[in-house]
Amino acid sequence: MRQRTDGNLPSELTGLVGRGAELAELGRLLESSRLVTVTGVGGVGKSRLAVAAARAVQERFPDGVWLAELSCVRDPALLALSLAEALGLTDHTTRPLRAVLAEHLAGRSLLLVLDGFEQLVEDCAELVRELLRRAPGLRVLAAGRRPLLLDAEQAFPLAPLGGEDAVRLLAERAAAADPSFGAEPAVLGELCDRLDGIPLALELAAGRLRTLSPEQVLARLEDRFGLLTGGARGSLPRHRALRTAIGWSHELCTAEERLLWARLSVFAGAFDLDAAEYVCAGPDVPVERVLDLVGELLAQSLLVREDSAAGVRYRMLETVRAYGAGWLESLGEAERLRRRHRDWYMGLATWCELDWFSPRQQEVAALVEAELPNLRLALEYCLEDPEEVHLGQYLAGTLWFYWAGCGRLAEGRHWLDRALEEEAAYDTDADASRLKALWVLGYVAALQGDGVASLSALHECREGAAAAGNPVAAAYAVHRMGCLALVSDDMARAGELLGSALERYRAAGELNSNVLMCQVELAMVLAFQGDLPAARSLCAEVREICEERGERWTKAYALYVLAYAALDAGDAAAARTLLGECVTINHAFHDLLGLVLAVELLALVTVTEGHPAEAALLQGAAEPVWDSVGLQLFGSGYFNAPRLLCEERSREQLGPVRYAAEAAAGRALGLDALAERAVRGPSRRPGPGRAARPAGMTPATRPDRARSAPAEP
């Protein structure tokens, strides 16, 4: 009977920070699988985790746990010899070493840990397959940048450290190097985020904190590979500098893989396969090869796959991207790839604008949300060169549906202001691009309650459209002037402008979400003026067209007006149904303006139905949403009337103390909880008071209910 042995695992000089869940999962996998491979990008901590996991299960293996460090082995003929040396085998015969290994392992129960095998992945896979087949008591825990791709292999992708664990590792290693070290957790958190939570990068950064402050390290991260050097003496060569760790992966790639890695570095954040094929393909990387090469980069942990609402996407850690970007610059391809990247996202934005008016509206919203970092990069590129500024104006204007429809007013305002501040080289296309950016700026500013900026942009657009003979741009300018008059409580002016805009749209053959929204806004004017039958008729038509086309965003605003009319007619149940759908749509698109208007009207429905406490809760929940949107109800007495009337009735029935408590509870609700509660409706019996028709809701008949309207801009 053989004596029990521990093996050859080295003692750890420093403890493992975090990774508790990963250790537990690896222990479970080693019970059920004979081959487990920890994969991940260079420096992510595969080796240390594998050794820690092996030590944790050491008692299960009476013949020990044995570590074979293979990163320095380049010759396939030396692979079996390296394993034999790790196992302490000496054989002076002429027998093949594979046979010696198999014979030694055949009757033993042990765990073999293989670290750094990726440069010999095929030879290593063949040897492991043979040993597992001939030694039933053998289990293998491998750690490398790609899996072995053997049958029954259980791959375990290792992600970088997240959040608190990353900060803790950085702080502990910095304190070990300098006991007097201390820094704000927020600064350390930012440093960890910039370094992708890669443990090797954090440990190298901790070494720099002996001489630099965290703020200084952050400021120098543009040259992270020059900065993060000087690993611990005695560590493996690939662990002594960040450049060496990532460069080791680069060395293992084929020429095509290196080239695609470099070209993919042009993307910001995640990207999809279509984008990679368009931007990165060329004579030296044929488009039909991109899919296979992406698969290889995934296998080597240089790309990360993400499943999102926009479909399958791929992402590089920033450290990997930075290495590829340096390679791209050295190849002299950076400018050409940036231009191709810009061209792809110009086309994507154009397609998304057209597809917004379709049943794919929700998919378009998800796609633009996912592509926002790349769209920002494309905008930046356009605005760097006067010859390209008109393209930036076009791109910022083309994304109007995202700025206005998906809760991105502030960002849209930023890009539109920037694009219009720049001087563009003049031509006909540039003129059309500027006109588009102007009416979109006017629209966004109006929704933000900035009437001065809105009116200035729209006047410039209308005058420019007249000079250029551009009737479509003129129609949009007149439409948005009408929208501004609407939110400024100038109903006579709003009705005149919106009616004129609809005529202009029809004359130009224009039909899209904007045109339908113009009709909804005209219906709002009529409703606020008391002509509810006409408002219902206009919005019923919009609703029908939207349902035919699959358009949901504008439909939500039509439902709002129909609910307003239903409530005024005394049909609270119909109003609730309409507003429930309205809230669902607006929440799905993250349209905070549409959502908060619907919630406040729903609160009035709720108190009308006899539920003042629930109404007060909804009123309170709307307040933080307005904080996100901006100026509450644009200062409009008409839009403000439902809120004021609801508050009056709820306070009257509940009393000021109970009303304040319910409103405070509402303010604590998040958006998801608010939307769910609004759609679900009150579950309690009617509270104090009785349900009543909200007679006189419109400020046209109850001017005392309206706030003071601003002067006409």
C-alpha positions, 0 to 999 in steps of 0.5 A, a space after each residue: 500500500 502506497 503512502 499518501 503524498 501531498 504533491 508539489 504545490 508551492 506555498 502562496 506568499 500572498 493570499 487570494 483576494 475574493 474569488 470565493 464563488 469561483 473556488 467553490 464552483 471549481 471544487 464542484 466541477 472537479 467532483 463531476 469532471 475529469 478535465 476542467 480548464 480555467 480560461 481567461 485573458 492574460 493577468 486575470 489570475 488563472 494560475 493563482 486560482 487554479 493552485 488555490 482550487 487544487 489546494 482546496 481539494 487536496 484531501 480528495 487525492 491520496 496520490 497528491 496534487 501536482 503542478 506542471 508549469 509549462 509556459 517556458 516549454 516551446 518544443 513539443 518533444 519536451 512536453 512529456 519530459 516536463 510533466 515527468 519532471 513535475 511528477 518527480 519521475 526519473 526513467 533512464 530507459 529507452 521507453 517512450 516518456 508517454 508510456 512511462 507517464 501512463 504507467 505511473 499514473 494508471 494506478 494512482 488517484 491524483 490531480 494534475 495541474 497544467 499551467 501555461 500550456 497555450 503555446 502547445 495547445 494541440 500537443 498538450 491536448 493530445 497528451 492529456 487525452 491519452 493520459 486520461 484514457 489510460 489513467 482512470 484515477 487521474 483528474 486534470 485542472 488546466 489553466 490557459 488562455 484557451 481551452 483544450 477542446 477535448 471531449 468532456 472538458 469543462 471550460 471555466 471562463 474567469 472574469 476580472 475582479 469586480 467592484 469591492 474585490 478589485 479595490 480590496 486587492 489594490 489597497 492590500 497590495 499597496 499597503 503591503 508595499 507602503 504601510 502608510 498608504 491610504 486613499 479614497 475608495 472612490 479614486 481606487 475604484 476608478 483606477 480599478 475600473 480603468 484597469 479592467 479589474 485585471 489582478 496583474 494590472 492592479 498588483 503592478 499599479 500597487 507597486 507604482 503607488 509607492 512613488 505616485 498617488 492614485 490620481 497620478 497613476 490614473 493620469 498616466 494610464 494612457 501609457 499603461 504598458 510603459 507604466 505597469 512594469 516591475 513585478 515581484 522578483 521570482 515571478 514568472 517572466 509573463 507576470 512582471 509587466 502588463 505588456 509582457 502578459 498581453 504580448 504573450 497572447 499576441 505572440 501566440 496569435 496567427 498573423 491574421 488573428 493579430 491583424 484582426 485584433 488590431 483592427 477591432 481595437 477601433 471599436 469603443 465598447 461592444 460590437 457585433 459581427 456585421 460591424 466587424 466584417 465591414 470595418 475590419 475586412 480587406 484583402 489581407 483579412 477576407 470578409 468570409 474569414 472574420 467569423 472564424 477569426 473572431 471565434 479564435 480570439 474568443 477561444 484565446 480570451 481576447 474577446 468576450 461574448 455578450 448576449 444583449 437585447 441587441 443580439 450577440 455582441 463582442 467586447 475587448 477589455 480596455 487593456 487588450 484593446 489598448 495593446 491592439 490600438 498600439 499595434 494598429 498605429 504601428 501598422 499605419 492603419 489607424 486613420 483608415 480604420 477610424 474612417 471605416 468605423 465612422 462610415 459604418 455607424 453613419 449607415 447604421 444611424 440612417 437605417 435605424 432612423 428609417 426603421 424607427 417607423 416600423 414594428 422593429 422600433 423596440 429592436 432599434 432602440 435596443 440597438 442604438 443603446 448598445 451602440 452608443 459608445 461607438 456612435 459617440 466615437 463616430 461623432 467625435 471623429 466627424 467633429 475633429 475635421 471641418 471637412 467632416 463637420 457636416 457629417 457630424 451634424 447629420 449624425 447628431 440630427 439623424 439620432 433625433 428618435 433616440 434623443 427624444 424617444 429613449 430618455 437621452 435629451 441631455 446627451 442629444 443636446 450636448 452633441 447637437 450644440 457641439 455639432 452646430 458650433 463647428 464651422 462646416 465646409 459648405 456644400 448642398 449636403 452640408 446645408 441640409 445636414 445643418 438644417 436637420 441638426 437645427 430642427 432637432 436641437 429646437 425639438 430637444 431644447 423645447 422638451 427640456 423647457 429651454 424656450 429661448 434656445 429652441 426658438 433661436 434654432 428653429 427660426 434659423 432652420 426655417 429661414 435657412 430652409 426658405 433660402 435653400 428651397 428645402 420644404 421638408 426642413 421648413 415643415 419640421 421647423 414649423 412643427 417644432 415651433 408649434 410644439 414649443 408654443 404648446 408647452 409654453 401654453 400658447 394654444 392659439 399659436 400652437 394650433 396654427 403652427 401645427 396645422 400648417 406643419 401637417 399641411 406641409 408634411 402632406 404636401 411633401 409626402 412625408 409620413 413617419 413618427 414625427 408627422 404622427 406626433 405633430 397630429 397628436 400635438 394638435 390633438 393636445 391643443 384641441 383637448 386643452 381648448 375643450 374640443 375633446 371630440 376633435 382631439 379624439 378623432 385625430 388620435 384615433 386616426 394616429 392610433 390606427 396608423 401606428 397599429 398598422 405600421 407597428 409604431 409604438 412610441 407615438 402611439 403612447 402619446 395618442 393613448 395619453 390624449 385618448 385617456 385624457 378625453 375619456 377621463 373628462 367624459 367620466 369613463 375612468 375605467 377606459 382611461 386607466 386601460 389606455 394609460 396602462 398601455 401608455 406607461 408600458 410603452 414609455 417605460 420600455 423605451 425609457 421615455 421619461 417625459 411620456 412616462 411621467 405625463 402618463 403617471 400623473 394623469 393616472 394618479 388623477 384617474 386613481 383618485 377619481 376612482 376613490 383611491 386617494 392614498 394610491 394617487 398620492 403615492 403615484 404623485 410622489 413617484 413622479 417627482 424624481 422622474 421630473 428631476 431627471 427630465 428637467 423643468 417640471 411640466 415646462 411651467 405649463 398650466 395645461 400639462 400641470 392641471 392633472 397633477 394640481 387637481 389630483 393633489 387637491 383631491 387627495 389632500 382633501 380626502 387624506 389630510 396633509 399628514 397622510 398625503 405627505 407620507 404616501 407621497 414620500 413612499 412613492 418617491 422611494 419607488 424605482 422606475 421599474 416598481 413605479 411602472 409595475 405599480 401604475 399598470 397593476 392599479 390599486 389593490 385596496 378598496 376605495 378610500 375616503 370620499 367617493 369616486 367622481 367625474 373630474 369635471 373642469 379638468 382642463 385649464 380652459 374651463 378652470 383657469 384657477 387650476 393652472 400655474 402661470 404660463 410663461 410669456 410667449 417666446 
